[in-house]
Amino acid sequence: NAGTEADVYISVYGERGDTGSRQLLRSQKSKKFLKGQTDIFAVEAVHLGCLYKIVIGHNGLGSGNGWFLDKVVIKDPVTDLDYTFLCHRWLDQGQDDGNISRELPVTDDSTFPGRQELEVKREKTWAAEKWKFQKGITLQFYNKLTHGFICLYPDSRVDALGDKKNKYGKVFSMWVYA
């Protein structure tokens, strides 16, 4: 029941104005807004420049009108840029917060200029740290409060008592000279 038979409307906002409310009428699919389906619509409008938000919702009419919207992607034919608007929420009077429309800010790379750089750093960090999450590894953390070790065992047990005589526990001192 994540699809809807209600009429869906969208307003697109950019640096040069907005489209006003437009009904999404003709999808490339025979039935619109079905669960797990991607629908594609053509919306005619003047060029709005860089997009920054959309307002999307439905009229609440029809049986099973509640709708779970994952995301909206708008392809700008002038600049060939894709703008992504993440939702991943219900537009349903009986679900979530009861709203049948959502204002969604753009979440594409133009919002996060350093996104690629951050992604590379995340991948490098994961490559260096992923060994900790392999099967059979016991993780230990030194607790300065108890002066003992907190252990996370592979079988999901946690020893948080801070055993000071843990045979695996070692405290290393480090000196750095510059």
N, C-alpha and C positions, 0 to 999 in steps of 0.2 A: 504493500500500500504506500510506496514511496513516490509514485507517479501522481499526476493530477489531470483531471478533465476540465478544470477551471480555465478561464481566459487569462493568459500570462502577459504582463506588461513590463516594459523596460524603459528607463530614461538613462541616457548616456551623457556624462558631463566631461567637458574638456576645457582647455585653456581659452577657447574662443566661444564658449557657450554650451548649450545642451540641445538634445534632440526633442525634448518634451516627451511625454508618455506615448510609447508606441506599443501596440499589441503585436505579439509574435504570432503571426498567422500561418504562414506556409513553411513547414519544415521539409527537409528533403526526405523525411520518413513519412510513411502513410499515417501513422498514429504518433502524436506528439507527446512528449513529457512522460514516457514510460520509465519504470525503474530500470536503472543500469544502462539506459540508452543515451547516446549523444545526439542532440538535435542541432541542425544547422539552419540558420535563418539569414536572409539578406535584408538589411535595414538601410533604406536610402536616407541620407542626411548630408548637410554641408560638412566640409572637413572641420573637425573640432580642435585640431592641434593635438597636443599630448593629452591623453585621457587620464583622469584622476579618480573617478568614482562612477558607479552606476547605482540606480535604485531599481530593484526588480521585485515583482510581487504578482499576485493574482487576485481575481475578484471574489474568491471564496464561494463561487456557485458550483453546483453539480455534486453528484455523489462522489464521495472520496476525494474531496478537493484538496486535502492536505498534501504537501509536496516537500520532498527532501531534495534540496539543491546542493550539489557538490561544488560546482564552480562554473563560471562563465569566462570564455576566452573570446576577445574581440580582435579580429584581424583588420588592421588599418590598410586599405588597398593603396593609399597614397604613399605611405612610408614603408609598407610591408612589415610593420612592427606588430607583434602580438601583445595584447594587454590581458593579464589574468586577474580575475576577481574571485578570490576564494570565499566560499560560504560554508559548506559542510554543516548545514543546519536545516531545521524544518521551517517551512512557511505554512503554518497550520494553527488554527485557532485552538485546537485541542492538544497540541504538542509544544515542547520547548517553552518559549516565553509567550506563545499565543499570537505572535505577529504573523501576518500573511504578506508582508513586504520587508525587504532588507536593503539597507544602504551599505554598499560594499566598496571599500577603497581598493585602488589598484595595488597589486602585489607582485609586479613584474620587476625585472632587473633595473628599470629606470628609477624605481623607488630606492633601491639599494645599490648605489654605484660600486661599492666594494664587495658585492655579493660573490663574484667569481674568486676573488682573493680569499674571502672567508671560507669558501667551499674547499679550496686547495689546502688551506691550513687545517680545516676539519678532517680532510682525508689523510693528511700527514700525521695528525695527532692520533687518529684511529689506527693507522698502520703501526704506530709505535706502542699503542696501549692495548690492542685487541687481544694480545696473549693472556691478559688478565681474565678474560671472559671465556677461555677455552675450558672444555670439560675436564674435571679433575683438579682444577686449580683452587687452592685455599688462599684467600686474600686476608692480609693482616694490616691493621692500622694501629699505630701507637696512640694511646689515649694519654694526653698530658695531665689530665685531671686525676686519673687513677694510677698513672705510671705503669699501666699494663697494656696488653694487646687485645684488640677486638678482632675476632676471627669470623670470616664468612666462609663456611665450608661448602664444598661442591654439592652436598646433599641438602642444601638450603638451610642448615642449622646456622645459628648465630651465637657466638660466645661473646657476650657484651660485658661480662663481669670483669674483664681486664686482668686475666691471670698473669701475675708478674713472673712466673717461672715457666712460661710457655716455651717448650723446647724449640719452637720455630722462631721465637721472638728474638730479634737482635736490634740493638740501637746503634746506628753508625754515627760517628762524629766526623765532621768534614771541616777542613780548613781551606780557605781560598786565599791565595796570595796574589796580589796584583802588582 
